[in-house]
Amino acid sequence: MRIAGIYSFNNGERAVSEKYPSLLQEVKDAITAIDASACRTKESEEKTMTGEMLYSPVALNECFKAQLNPNGWKSVRVKCEYPTHFYAQGYEPKKLRKGAFREMDFIKDKLGVEVQFGKYSFMVYNVAAKMTIFKNLLHIDTGVEIVPVKAMADDMSSGVSYFEQFVWDLERRGVSNIDIPVLIIGIDA
């Protein structure tokens, strides 16, 4: 695979390059080492592309794990203990979910990396919420979000979001005082 786009959210490119140059190189090396053609394993059942072989998000994520885990990148999972004191007086929930958690794909030395081949809302959540939460929990201080560009998303199931759309929205959203620096990398096969 190759890097097709770079977007610096809240000075993310400078922050990652200055604080974590060797880790950024590991991420770039992982991207270029992946043979995306080997991940064209999902047969489409969608009406508009029935029978076409598409890039499998599961297979692509496994490739990232195979590249990054041996270099010491680990996923980090934090348990969610949901508060109950916010319920209205007299309300008794039928069942509170046990075992809920939040997880970041890869963390090494306070740099968090998320690889996202899902719906648009997950990209926004990663950058605008999850990375801030993981910073507040002292797991990361800077982030990298890896997403497909439009050309690659076109060869995936419908609904997969892409770099260009994500950047457009982040540009119009602006930066909040709670946002952490995030380097957004758009990738293509």
PyMOL commands that set and color helices and strands:
alter all, ss='L'
color gray80, all
select helices_A, chain A and resi 12-19+21-33+36-39+47-49+57-71+120-136+150-153+163-173
alter helices_A, ss='H'
color red, helices_A
select strands_A, chain A and resi 2-9+42-43+53-54+74-79+101-108+111-115+142-148+182-188
alter strands_A, ss='S'
color yellow, strands_A
deselect
rebuild
show_as cartoon
